Amino acid sequence: MRIHIAIDVANALEYLHFYCDPPLCHRDIESSNILLDENFVTKVADFGLAHASKEGSIYLQPINIYVRGTPGYMDLEYVVTRELTEKSNVYNYGLVDPMLDDSFDYDQLQTVMFIVRWCTQDEGRARPSIKQVLRLLYEISDPLHDGFVEAVLYKEDEGDSRF
């Protein structure tokens, strides 16, 4: 269930980054802004801090802007440089529920922890795109998508920062 919620949120971010015209940066992805209906269908809420892409460009170009968001969830690179990009949303996305206790699949948790670590890299260029995050999440939720997780983890172990 948690993986499917994570996939829904990643799909929403992918939509904002790649399919909105102009692309949007939410700027406040945090657990209280992720809503679930009675069927656990996920909705991303609170677009009060959302920022549209400059001049309607296809991608969110780095822009200087006032720092806004929830402390503890904000991209440190964004706080320091005041440059907002879609990778700022990717940083917000890298969250873990501390209430997991023992109710998880160890292999899934290991991949989720890898995703969290990857999403919360200090430098935006070292973070994945939301599309890469989605691909990993789809693989751990469906065995038919196998191979990508192992390839990414192998590259990480080898010190390849392209992944």
C-alpha positions in Angstrom: 0.0 0.0 0.0 2.8 2.4 0.9 4.6 1.7 -2.4 1.4 2.4 -4.3 1.0 5.7 -2.4 4.6 6.6 -3.2 4.0 5.8 -6.9 0.9 8.0 -6.9 2.8 10.9 -5.5 5.7 10.4 -8.0 3.1 10.3 -10.8 1.7 13.6 -9.6 5.2 15.1 -9.6 6.0 13.7 -13.0 2.8 15.3 -14.3 3.7 18.7 -12.7 7.2 18.6 -14.1 6.7 17.2 -17.6 3.0 17.5 -18.6 1.7 20.8 -17.1 1.9 23.8 -19.4 3.8 25.6 -17.9 5.6 23.0 -15.7 5.1 23.5 -12.0 7.3 23.1 -8.9 5.1 22.3 -5.9 7.6 23.5 -3.3 6.0 21.9 -0.3 5.8 18.1 -0.8 5.4 16.8 2.7 3.2 14.1 4.3 0.5 16.5 5.4 0.0 17.6 1.8 -0.5 14.0 0.6 -4.2 13.2 1.0 -5.8 9.8 0.7 -9.5 9.1 0.0 -11.5 6.2 1.4 -10.0 3.9 -1.3 -6.4 5.1 -0.6 -6.3 7.0 -3.9 -3.6 9.6 -3.4 -4.1 13.3 -4.0 -1.3 16.0 -3.8 -2.7 19.0 -2.0 -1.8 22.6 -1.1 -0.5 24.3 -4.2 -0.2 27.6 -2.3 3.6 27.7 -2.8 3.6 26.2 -6.3 5.7 28.0 -8.8 5.2 27.9 -12.6 8.2 27.5 -15.0 9.8 30.7 -16.2 8.4 31.9 -19.6 6.5 28.6 -20.0 9.7 26.6 -20.8 9.4 22.9 -21.1 11.6 22.3 -18.1 11.9 24.1 -14.8 15.0 26.2 -15.3 16.9 27.2 -12.1 15.4 30.5 -11.0 16.2 32.8 -8.1 13.2 33.0 -5.8 12.3 33.6 -2.2 12.8 30.4 -0.2 9.4 29.0 0.9 8.4 25.5 2.2 8.2 23.4 5.3 11.4 23.3 7.4 12.8 19.8 7.5 11.4 19.0 4.0 13.2 21.8 2.1 16.0 21.1 -0.3 19.1 22.5 1.3 20.6 23.5 -2.1 17.5 25.5 -2.7 17.7 27.2 0.7 21.4 28.1 0.1 21.3 29.1 -3.6 17.6 30.2 -3.8 17.6 28.4 -7.1 14.4 26.4 -7.6 14.3 23.4 -9.9 12.2 20.2 -10.3 15.0 18.5 -8.3 13.8 20.6 -5.3 10.6 18.6 -5.5 12.6 15.4 -5.8 14.3 16.3 -2.5 11.0 16.9 -0.8 9.8 13.5 -2.1 12.6 11.5 -0.3 10.6 10.6 2.9 10.3 7.6 5.1 7.5 6.8 7.6 9.1 6.1 11.0 6.1 4.1 12.0 7.0 1.2 9.7 8.3 -1.0 12.6 8.5 -4.6 11.2 5.6 -4.4 8.8 7.6 -4.3 5.6 9.3 -6.4 2.9 13.0 -6.1 3.6 14.0 -6.0 -0.1 11.4 -3.3 -0.8 12.6 -1.3 2.2 16.2 -1.6 1.0 15.2 -0.2 -2.4 13.0 2.5 -0.8 16.0 3.6 1.4 18.2 3.7 -1.7 15.6 6.0 -3.4 15.4 8.2 -0.3 19.2 8.5 -0.2 19.3 9.3 -3.9 16.5 11.8 -3.7 18.1 13.7 -0.8 21.6 14.2 -2.3 23.0 17.6 -1.4 23.4 18.6 -5.0 20.4 18.7 -7.4 22.4 17.2 -10.3 23.1 14.1 -8.2 19.4 13.5 -7.6 17.3 11.3 -9.9 14.5 12.6 -12.1 11.1 11.7 -10.9 10.9 9.4 -13.9 13.8 7.4 -12.6 12.1 7.2 -9.2 8.9 6.0 -10.8 10.8 3.3 -12.7 12.3 1.9 -9.5 9.0 2.0 -7.6 7.2 0.3 -10.4 9.8 -2.5 -10.3 9.6 -3.1 -6.6 5.8 -3.2 -6.8 5.6 -5.5 -9.8 8.1 -8.4 -10.3 7.6 -8.1 -14.1 9.7 -4.9 -14.0 12.8 -6.6 -12.6 16.4 -5.7 -13.6 16.5 -1.9 -13.2 16.8 -1.9 -9.4 19.8 -4.3 -9.6 21.4 -2.2 -12.4 21.0 1.0 -10.4 22.2 -0.6 -7.1 25.2 -2.1 -9.0 26.2 1.2 -10.5 25.9 2.8 -7.0 28.2 0.2 -5.5 30.7 0.8 -8.3 30.7 4.5 -7.5 29.0 5.6 -10.8 27.2 8.9 -10.0 25.3 9.0 -13.2 22.6 6.9 -11.6 
